[in-house]
């Protein structure tokens, strides 16, 4: 049986709230974007989400640095995604009084074991809000207990905005890595292949959102080489 570890950091404000609430999860005791993790068990990191807007939100994403700009971990390297685990957490977060969405892959660490980031944003009073943190923890614990029962199309998402609204709305699809449209000019074919292959479970599809014709052809060719179907949003693309 696969054991999923739940992690937090006492250096992170959401992690500090988790600790104050008495949860007995594993404290990595360092920055969440650059921690080291020994072992092969999949893990969920619960932490803060920051944005300039300060809008309260829940977000779910996988780790990695698709470009040479590194925010923790190694540049030009993706971590290992776990689509069904991420999807199940996101599904459990729907219906709260805060919006919930995927995010594009955008920061480390770049570990060799599966990792899902589950975040609460986007300002201090939200990070310290016991109600929101408890809801987030409940969503994660429930997902850890049930994600293996989920039946879905496992996919990588290429294109769209950072908060991936099109991919978030696709409730029949479990997404691994998401590479946003604004990242793509700096993303190599090597990284695109990693987005399609670095997953705890094999992917079925690559879903494209709001890309120009040349980029569609580029990504579609790579997906075909790997034996993956290609869809444009929720419609088949040929």
C-alpha positions as CSV (number, residue, x, y, z in Angstrom):
1,X,0.0,0.0,0.0
2,X,1.3,3.4,-1.0
3,X,1.7,5.8,2.0
4,X,1.3,9.5,1.3
5,X,3.1,11.8,3.7
6,X,1.6,15.1,4.6
7,X,4.2,17.8,5.1
8,X,4.4,21.4,6.3
9,X,7.1,23.8,7.3
10,X,7.3,25.7,10.6
11,X,9.0,28.5,8.6
12,X,5.8,29.0,6.6
13,X,2.8,30.9,8.1
14,X,0.2,28.2,7.1
15,X,2.6,25.6,8.5
16,X,2.8,27.6,11.8
17,X,-1.0,27.6,11.9
18,X,-1.1,23.8,11.3
19,X,1.4,23.4,14.2
20,X,-0.7,25.6,16.5
21,X,-3.8,23.5,15.7
22,X,-1.9,20.4,16.9
23,X,-1.7,18.3,13.7
24,X,1.1,15.8,13.8
25,X,2.3,16.0,10.3
26,X,6.0,16.0,9.2
27,X,7.8,19.4,9.6
28,X,10.4,19.9,6.9
29,X,11.8,22.9,9.0
30,X,13.0,24.8,6.0
31,X,11.7,26.8,3.0
32,X,9.0,25.0,1.2
33,X,10.3,25.7,-2.2
34,X,13.7,24.1,-1.5
35,X,13.4,21.4,1.1
36,X,15.0,18.0,0.8
37,X,13.0,14.8,1.2
38,X,14.4,11.4,1.6
39,X,12.5,8.4,0.5
40,X,10.2,7.5,-2.4
41,X,6.8,7.9,-0.8
42,X,4.5,10.5,-2.5
43,X,3.9,13.6,-0.4
44,X,1.6,16.6,-0.1
45,X,3.1,19.9,1.1
46,X,0.5,22.3,2.7
47,X,1.7,25.9,2.7
48,X,0.9,29.5,1.9
49,X,0.2,30.9,-1.5
50,X,1.3,34.4,-2.2
51,X,0.0,36.8,-4.9
52,X,0.2,40.6,-5.2
53,X,-3.6,40.7,-5.4
54,X,-4.0,39.3,-1.9
55,X,-7.2,37.5,-3.0
56,X,-8.0,34.6,-0.7
57,X,-7.8,31.3,-2.6
58,X,-6.9,27.6,-2.5
59,X,-4.4,26.4,-5.2
60,X,-3.0,23.0,-6.2
61,X,0.0,22.4,-8.3
62,X,3.1,20.3,-8.9
63,X,6.7,21.3,-8.4
64,X,9.4,22.3,-10.9
65,X,11.1,25.1,-12.8
66,X,10.2,25.0,-16.5
67,X,12.6,27.8,-17.4
68,X,16.1,28.9,-16.4
69,X,14.5,31.1,-13.7
70,X,14.7,29.0,-10.5
71,X,12.5,29.4,-7.5
72,X,13.9,26.6,-5.3
73,X,15.3,23.4,-6.6
74,X,17.1,23.1,-10.0
75,X,16.4,25.3,-13.0
76,X,15.2,23.6,-16.1
77,X,13.9,20.6,-14.3
78,X,10.4,19.4,-13.2
79,X,9.5,17.3,-10.2
80,X,7.3,14.2,-10.3
81,X,3.5,14.9,-10.6
82,X,0.7,12.8,-9.1
83,X,-2.4,13.7,-11.2
84,X,-5.1,11.7,-9.3
85,X,-3.9,12.9,-5.9
86,X,-3.8,16.5,-7.0
87,X,-7.3,16.2,-8.6
88,X,-8.8,14.7,-5.5
89,X,-7.5,17.4,-3.3
90,X,-8.9,20.0,-5.7
91,X,-12.2,18.3,-5.9
92,X,-12.4,18.3,-2.1
93,X,-11.7,22.1,-2.0
94,X,-14.6,22.9,-4.4
95,X,-17.7,24.2,-2.7
96,X,-15.8,26.2,0.0
97,X,-16.3,30.0,0.4
98,X,-12.9,30.5,-1.3
99,X,-12.2,29.8,-5.0
100,X,-10.0,26.7,-5.8
101,X,-7.9,26.1,-8.9
102,X,-4.9,24.5,-10.3
103,X,-1.7,26.5,-10.8
104,X,0.9,26.1,-13.5
105,X,4.2,24.4,-12.4
106,X,6.4,27.3,-11.3
107,X,8.6,26.5,-8.3
108,X,10.7,23.8,-6.6
109,X,11.8,21.7,-5.0
110,X,12.7,19.4,-7.9
111,X,12.6,16.0,-6.1
112,X,12.6,12.5,-7.6
113,X,9.5,11.4,-5.6
114,X,5.9,12.6,-6.3
115,X,4.9,15.8,-4.7
116,X,1.7,17.9,-4.7
117,X,1.6,21.5,-3.4
118,X,-1.7,22.5,-1.7
119,X,-1.7,26.2,-0.8
120,X,-3.8,28.8,0.9
121,X,-3.6,32.4,-0.2
122,X,-2.9,35.1,-0.4
123,X,-2.2,37.3,2.7
124,X,-1.3,37.1,6.3
125,X,-4.8,37.1,7.9
126,X,-5.9,34.2,5.6
127,X,-2.7,32.2,6.4
128,X,-3.5,32.5,10.1
129,X,-7.2,31.7,9.7
130,X,-7.8,28.4,11.6
131,X,-11.1,27.8,9.8
132,X,-9.5,27.9,6.3
133,X,-6.5,25.9,7.4
134,X,-8.6,23.2,9.0
135,X,-10.7,23.0,5.8
136,X,-7.5,22.6,3.8
137,X,-6.2,19.9,6.0
138,X,-9.5,18.0,5.9
139,X,-9.5,18.2,2.1
140,X,-5.9,16.8,2.0
141,X,-6.6,14.0,4.6
142,X,-9.7,12.9,2.8
143,X,-7.9,12.9,-0.6
144,X,-5.0,10.8,0.8
145,X,-7.6,8.2,1.9
146,X,-9.6,8.1,-1.4
147,X,-7.6,9.3,-4.4
148,X,-6.8,5.7,-5.6
149,X,-10.5,5.2,-6.2
150,X,-10.7,8.1,-8.8
151,X,-11.3,7.2,-12.4
152,X,-10.2,10.0,-14.8
153,X,-8.2,10.9,-17.9
154,X,-4.7,11.7,-16.7
155,X,-3.2,14.6,-18.6
156,X,-0.6,17.3,-18.9
157,X,-1.9,20.8,-19.6
158,X,-0.1,23.1,-22.0
159,X,-1.2,26.7,-22.4
160,X,-3.7,29.0,-20.8
161,X,-3.2,31.3,-17.8
162,X,-1.2,30.7,-14.6
163,X,-4.3,29.7,-12.7
164,X,-5.4,27.3,-15.4
165,X,-9.2,28.1,-15.5
166,X,-9.9,25.8,-18.5
167,X,-8.0,22.8,-16.9
168,X,-9.6,23.5,-13.5
169,X,-13.1,23.2,-15.1
170,X,-12.3,19.8,-16.7
171,X,-13.8,17.5,-14.1
172,X,-13.1,14.4,-16.1
173,X,-9.4,15.1,-16.2
174,X,-6.7,14.7,-13.6
175,X,-3.8,17.1,-14.4
176,X,-0.2,16.6,-13.7
177,X,2.2,19.3,-14.9
178,X,0.7,22.5,-16.3
179,X,2.9,24.7,-18.4
180,X,1.2,28.1,-18.9
181,X,1.1,30.0,-22.1
182,X,3.4,32.8,-20.9
183,X,6.1,30.3,-20.0
184,X,6.2,28.6,-23.3
185,X,8.6,30.8,-25.3
186,X,11.3,29.9,-22.8
187,X,10.4,26.2,-22.4
188,X,12.5,23.7,-24.3
189,X,11.3,20.5,-25.9
190,X,13.1,18.6,-23.1
191,X,11.0,20.3,-20.5
192,X,7.8,19.7,-22.5
193,X,8.7,16.0,-22.6
194,X,9.2,16.1,-18.8
195,X,5.8,17.6,-18.4
196,X,4.3,14.6,-20.3
197,X,6.4,11.9,-18.6
198,X,7.3,13.0,-15.1
199,X,4.3,11.5,-13.4
200,X,3.7,8.9,-10.7
201,X,1.2,7.3,-13.1
202,X,1.3,7.3,-17.0
203,X,-0.6,10.0,-18.7
204,X,-3.3,9.5,-21.3
205,X,-3.5,12.9,-23.0
206,X,-2.0,16.3,-23.5
207,X,-4.6,19.1,-23.4
208,X,-3.9,22.4,-25.2
209,X,-5.4,25.7,-24.3
210,X,-5.2,29.0,-26.2
211,X,-2.1,28.4,-28.2
212,X,-1.1,29.6,-31.6
213,X,-0.9,27.2,-34.5
214,X,2.9,26.8,-34.5
215,X,2.9,25.9,-30.8
216,X,0.0,23.5,-31.2
217,X,2.0,21.7,-33.9
218,X,5.1,21.7,-31.8
219,X,3.4,20.2,-28.7
220,X,1.3,17.8,-30.7
221,X,4.3,16.4,-32.4
222,X,6.1,15.8,-29.0
223,X,2.9,14.2,-27.6
224,X,2.6,11.9,-30.6
225,X,6.2,10.7,-30.2
226,X,5.3,9.7,-26.7
227,X,2.0,7.9,-27.7
228,X,-0.3,10.5,-26.0
229,X,-3.6,11.7,-27.4
230,X,-3.9,15.5,-27.9
231,X,-6.9,17.6,-27.1
232,X,-7.6,21.3,-27.6
233,X,-9.4,22.2,-24.4
234,X,-12.3,19.8,-24.4
235,X,-12.3,19.1,-28.1
236,X,-10.2,16.7,-30.1
237,X,-7.5,18.5,-32.1
238,X,-6.0,17.0,-35.3
